[in-house]
Amino acid sequence: MRDFSWKYFAMTGDVDAYLLYKDSQGTAELVSNTSAEEEAAEYEENE
């Protein structure tokens, strides 16, 4: 979905497509940050 929204934005200049792209990027970062926090907590528990 992220690639599609970027390509659509690049072809059309549609602001909504860009906002969708940015929103999907923020969601991906949020998921990745959550995973890092969970890994850190698990590491601390194992020590």
N, CA, C and O atoms as CSV, one atom per row, in Angstrom:
chain,resi,resn,atom,element,x,y,z
A,1,MET,N,N,0.827,-1.187,0.000
A,1,MET,CA,C,0.000,0.000,0.000
A,1,MET,C,C,0.873,1.252,0.000
A,1,MET,O,O,0.550,2.249,-0.647
A,2,ARG,N,N,1.975,1.187,0.729
A,2,ARG,CA,C,2.847,2.344,0.827
A,2,ARG,C,C,3.446,2.701,-0.535
A,2,ARG,O,O,3.471,3.869,-0.924
A,3,ASP,N,N,3.929,1.683,-1.257
A,3,ASP,CA,C,4.505,1.937,-2.580
A,3,ASP,C,C,3.461,2.484,-3.538
A,3,ASP,O,O,3.732,3.403,-4.311
A,4,PHE,N,N,2.258,1.908,-3.481
A,4,PHE,CA,C,1.198,2.368,-4.370
A,4,PHE,C,C,0.871,3.833,-4.111
A,4,PHE,O,O,0.752,4.622,-5.048
A,5,SER,N,N,0.726,4.195,-2.839
A,5,SER,CA,C,0.345,5.578,-2.542
A,5,SER,C,C,1.441,6.552,-2.983
A,5,SER,O,O,1.139,7.657,-3.434
A,6,TRP,N,N,2.718,6.148,-2.858
A,6,TRP,CA,C,3.799,7.030,-3.299
A,6,TRP,C,C,3.788,7.175,-4.822
A,6,TRP,O,O,3.916,8.282,-5.346
A,7,LYS,N,N,3.634,6.055,-5.527
A,7,LYS,CA,C,3.617,6.109,-6.993
A,7,LYS,C,C,2.427,6.928,-7.491
A,7,LYS,O,O,2.552,7.708,-8.436
A,8,TYR,N,N,1.277,6.744,-6.849
A,8,TYR,CA,C,0.085,7.508,-7.227
A,8,TYR,C,C,0.318,8.997,-6.986
A,8,TYR,O,O,-0.049,9.828,-7.818
A,9,PHE,N,N,0.924,9.333,-5.854
A,9,PHE,CA,C,1.232,10.736,-5.561
A,9,PHE,C,C,2.206,11.301,-6.592
A,9,PHE,O,O,2.025,12.418,-7.078
A,10,ALA,N,N,3.233,10.529,-6.922
A,10,ALA,CA,C,4.232,11.005,-7.878
A,10,ALA,C,C,3.614,11.253,-9.258
A,10,ALA,O,O,3.997,12.193,-9.954
A,11,MET,N,N,2.675,10.420,-9.639
A,11,MET,CA,C,2.053,10.569,-10.962
A,11,MET,C,C,1.010,11.679,-10.987
A,11,MET,O,O,0.872,12.374,-11.993
A,12,THR,N,N,0.276,11.853,-9.891
A,12,THR,CA,C,-0.864,12.774,-9.916
A,12,THR,C,C,-0.662,14.038,-9.091
A,12,THR,O,O,-1.290,15.061,-9.366
A,13,GLY,N,N,0.195,13.982,-8.093
A,13,GLY,CA,C,0.353,15.117,-7.197
A,13,GLY,C,C,-0.776,15.216,-6.186
A,13,GLY,O,O,-0.939,16.247,-5.532
A,14,ASP,N,N,-1.553,14.152,-6.053
A,14,ASP,CA,C,-2.697,14.137,-5.142
A,14,ASP,C,C,-2.212,14.182,-3.684
A,14,ASP,O,O,-1.486,13.293,-3.238
A,15,VAL,N,N,-2.614,15.209,-2.962
A,15,VAL,CA,C,-2.187,15.408,-1.587
A,15,VAL,C,C,-2.673,14.271,-0.684
A,15,VAL,O,O,-1.948,13.847,0.216
A,16,ASP,N,N,-3.870,13.784,-0.912
A,16,ASP,CA,C,-4.394,12.679,-0.098
A,16,ASP,C,C,-3.527,11.434,-0.228
A,16,ASP,O,O,-3.333,10.711,0.750
A,17,ALA,N,N,-3.009,11.177,-1.411
A,17,ALA,CA,C,-2.126,10.025,-1.611
A,17,ALA,C,C,-0.841,10.214,-0.803
A,17,ALA,O,O,-0.326,9.264,-0.213
A,18,TYR,N,N,-0.330,11.442,-0.782
A,18,TYR,CA,C,0.874,11.725,0.001
A,18,TYR,C,C,0.609,11.550,1.491
A,18,TYR,O,O,1.432,10.986,2.213
A,19,LEU,N,N,-0.530,12.032,1.944
A,19,LEU,CA,C,-0.866,11.891,3.358
A,19,LEU,C,C,-1.028,10.417,3.740
A,19,LEU,O,O,-0.635,10.009,4.833
A,20,LEU,N,N,-1.603,9.630,2.846
A,20,LEU,CA,C,-1.720,8.200,3.082
A,20,LEU,C,C,-0.337,7.562,3.168
A,20,LEU,O,O,-0.094,6.707,4.020
A,21,TYR,N,N,0.568,7.981,2.282
A,21,TYR,CA,C,1.945,7.485,2.305
A,21,TYR,C,C,2.616,7.829,3.630
A,21,TYR,O,O,3.238,6.967,4.251
A,22,LYS,N,N,2.498,9.066,4.064
A,22,LYS,CA,C,3.120,9.489,5.323
A,22,LYS,C,C,2.499,8.767,6.512
A,22,LYS,O,O,3.208,8.397,7.448
A,23,ASP,N,N,1.188,8.563,6.489
A,23,ASP,CA,C,0.510,7.867,7.572
A,23,ASP,C,C,0.984,6.418,7.653
A,23,ASP,O,O,1.190,5.896,8.749
A,24,SER,N,N,1.156,5.770,6.517
A,24,SER,CA,C,1.616,4.382,6.530
A,24,SER,C,C,3.058,4.306,7.008
A,24,SER,O,O,3.445,3.318,7.633
A,25,GLN,N,N,3.853,5.320,6.731
A,25,GLN,CA,C,5.235,5.361,7.195
A,25,GLN,C,C,5.275,5.510,8.712
A,25,GLN,O,O,6.075,4.853,9.380
A,26,GLY,N,N,4.431,6.356,9.251
A,26,GLY,CA,C,4.379,6.543,10.697
A,26,GLY,C,C,3.922,5.291,11.408
A,26,GLY,O,O,4.415,4.974,12.491
A,27,THR,N,N,2.990,4.580,10.817
A,27,THR,CA,C,2.514,3.331,11.392
A,27,THR,C,C,3.620,2.298,11.399
A,27,THR,O,O,3.775,1.563,12.374
A,28,ALA,N,N,4.388,2.231,10.330
A,28,ALA,CA,C,5.493,1.272,10.264
A,28,ALA,C,C,6.539,1.590,11.326
A,28,ALA,O,O,7.083,0.678,11.948
A,29,GLU,N,N,6.828,2.874,11.541
A,29,GLU,CA,C,7.786,3.258,12.567
A,29,GLU,C,C,7.264,2.925,13.955
A,29,GLU,O,O,8.025,2.490,14.819
A,30,LEU,N,N,5.990,3.123,14.168
A,30,LEU,CA,C,5.383,2.818,15.459
A,30,LEU,C,C,5.501,1.327,15.758
A,30,LEU,O,O,5.841,0.940,16.876
A,31,VAL,N,N,5.223,0.498,14.767
A,31,VAL,CA,C,5.335,-0.958,14.946
A,31,VAL,C,C,6.775,-1.329,15.229
A,31,VAL,O,O,7.034,-2.157,16.102
A,32,SER,N,N,7.716,-0.738,14.514
A,32,SER,CA,C,9.119,-1.063,14.715
A,32,SER,C,C,9.599,-0.595,16.084
A,32,SER,O,O,10.385,-1.297,16.721
A,33,ASN,N,N,9.155,0.566,16.556
A,33,ASN,CA,C,9.535,1.040,17.883
A,33,ASN,C,C,8.959,0.143,18.972
A,33,ASN,O,O,9.628,-0.134,19.967
A,34,THR,N,N,7.742,-0.304,18.792
A,34,THR,CA,C,7.123,-1.203,19.756
A,34,THR,C,C,7.910,-2.499,19.839
A,34,THR,O,O,8.127,-3.022,20.932
A,35,SER,N,N,8.333,-3.017,18.713
A,35,SER,CA,C,9.108,-4.249,18.695
A,35,SER,C,C,10.421,-4.063,19.434
A,35,SER,O,O,10.844,-4.953,20.171
A,36,ALA,N,N,11.070,-2.930,19.250
A,36,ALA,CA,C,12.331,-2.664,19.920
A,36,ALA,C,C,12.132,-2.586,21.434
A,36,ALA,O,O,12.958,-3.083,22.200
A,37,GLU,N,N,11.037,-1.961,21.858
A,37,GLU,CA,C,10.747,-1.873,23.288
A,37,GLU,C,C,10.478,-3.257,23.871
A,37,GLU,O,O,10.933,-3.576,24.969
A,38,GLU,N,N,9.738,-4.071,23.132
A,38,GLU,CA,C,9.445,-5.426,23.607
A,38,GLU,C,C,10.717,-6.254,23.694
A,38,GLU,O,O,10.893,-7.021,24.641
A,39,GLU,N,N,11.608,-6.107,22.714
A,39,GLU,CA,C,12.871,-6.842,22.738
A,39,GLU,C,C,13.719,-6.409,23.929
A,39,GLU,O,O,14.353,-7.245,24.572
A,40,ALA,N,N,13.737,-5.123,24.224
A,40,ALA,CA,C,14.520,-4.630,25.355
A,40,ALA,C,C,13.968,-5.175,26.671
A,40,ALA,O,O,14.731,-5.568,27.554
A,41,ALA,N,N,12.652,-5.197,26.799
A,41,ALA,CA,C,12.031,-5.722,28.017
A,41,ALA,C,C,12.322,-7.222,28.166
A,41,ALA,O,O,12.602,-7.701,29.265
A,42,GLU,N,N,12.255,-7.942,27.066
A,42,GLU,CA,C,12.540,-9.381,27.113
A,42,GLU,C,C,14.003,-9.629,27.468
A,42,GLU,O,O,14.307,-10.562,28.211
A,43,TYR,N,N,14.903,-8.811,26.950
A,43,TYR,CA,C,16.321,-8.945,27.245
A,43,TYR,C,C,16.587,-8.719,28.738
A,43,TYR,O,O,17.358,-9.447,29.362
A,44,GLU,N,N,15.937,-7.703,29.292
A,44,GLU,CA,C,16.117,-7.404,30.707
A,44,GLU,C,C,15.583,-8.533,31.578
A,44,GLU,O,O,16.166,-8.841,32.617
A,45,GLU,N,N,14.484,-9.152,31.168
A,45,GLU,CA,C,13.915,-10.251,31.932
A,45,GLU,C,C,14.829,-11.469,31.937
A,45,GLU,O,O,14.869,-12.215,32.916
A,46,ASN,N,N,15.559,-11.670,30.853
A,46,ASN,CA,C,16.414,-12.846,30.733
A,46,ASN,C,C,17.747,-12.703,31.447
A,46,ASN,O,O,18.456,-13.694,31.621
A,47,GLU,N,N,18.101,-11.505,31.860
A,47,GLU,CA,C,19.378,-11.338,32.554
A,47,GLU,C,C,19.274,-11.620,34.019
A,47,GLU,O,O,20.267,-11.522,34.739
